[in-house]
Amino acid sequence: MEEQQNHLVQVVQQQKDIIGEISELQSTLETKRNLGMKLQGIIEYLNSLGVTLPEAADDESASDDESASDGAAADEETVEGAETTT
């Protein structure tokens, strides 16, 4: 009987752990969903200003002129600037 009680204790603890993990995942999901909505708002804002994605040919010539890290830094500045204006 004692072995079954120990097993029950373990199962109840596993259930509590899983419930805690589910709660954390729900929180993370909500955070990611909110971030996605904010990013969509930034995209719509930039599109309303007439900002468009560069064409494929422009990307190739830009990569010849700039290193990839410089381009990434420019993209981050654009997003950061857009976030502060919205």
C-alpha positions, -999 to 999 in steps of 0.1 A, spaced: 0 0 0 29 24 8 43 19 -27 10 29 -43 9 60 -21 44 70 -31 34 65 -67 3 87 -62 25 114 -47 48 113 -77 19 114 -101 3 144 -83 37 162 -84 41 155 -121 6 169 -127 15 201 -108 47 204 -127 29 201 -161 2 226 -150 30 250 -142 47 245 -175 14 250 -193 10 283 -175 45 294 -185 38 285 -221 5 304 -221 24 334 -208 51 331 -234 24 327 -261 6 358 -250 39 378 -250 48 365 -285 13 373 -298 15 408 -285 50 413 -301 37 399 -334 8 424 -333 32 453 -326 54 443 -354 24 441 -378 15 476 -367 50 488 -375 49 471 -409 15 488 -417 29 522 -405 60 519 -426 39 508 -456 16 538 -451 47 560 -453 55 544 -487 84 523 -474 86 490 -493 109 460 -493 138 463 -517 136 443 -549 157 411 -553 181 429 -577 186 457 -552 195 431 -525 222 416 -546 238 450 -554 235 461 -518 252 430 -505 282 438 -529 284 473 -515 278 466 -478 287 438 -454 258 418 -440 263 431 -406 260 467 -417 227 459 -434 214 442 -403 223 472 -382 204 495 -406 173 472 -404 174 473 -366 176 511 -365 146 513 -388 125 490 -365 137 508 -334 128 542 -349 94 530 -359 87 516 -325 94 549 -308 71 568 -332 41 545 -328 
